[in-house]
Amino acid sequence: MMLREFDQEQPLEVYAFYWANNPALKRHGQRMHLVVLYQGHDGLGVVAEDECEIVDPSVDGFVLRRSGSGGDIFVHWAADKDDLLDRLIDHDPGAMAEFQRRLREGRS
């Protein structure tokens, strides 16, 4: 899946997406996308559906998981194991290097 933020020209690859499930939030019910915001970024950032357009809707390689909050989240295979997704969200040192290694090497 690829998206383009409305104020950017460069498309971004989506590595996970979920629906915000908190009625107290302004974006309750919106699809949220986890992306690498720019080259060299050390983790994943969030882009809400009202901030972007989907330019490639393909979700090949995603797996459906249950998030920590109990909702559904679709996760790219490379971020699916060893709590890597959580580490990328937390900008854990080394997580991005491990993620990029998995992407380079492909599925085993």
Secondary structure, 3 states (H helix, E strand, C coil): CEEEECCCCCCEEEEEEEECCCCCCCCCCCEEEEECCCCCCCCCEEEEHHHEEEEECCCCCEEEEECCCCCEEEEEHHHCCCCHHHHHHCCCCCHHHHHHHHHHHCCC
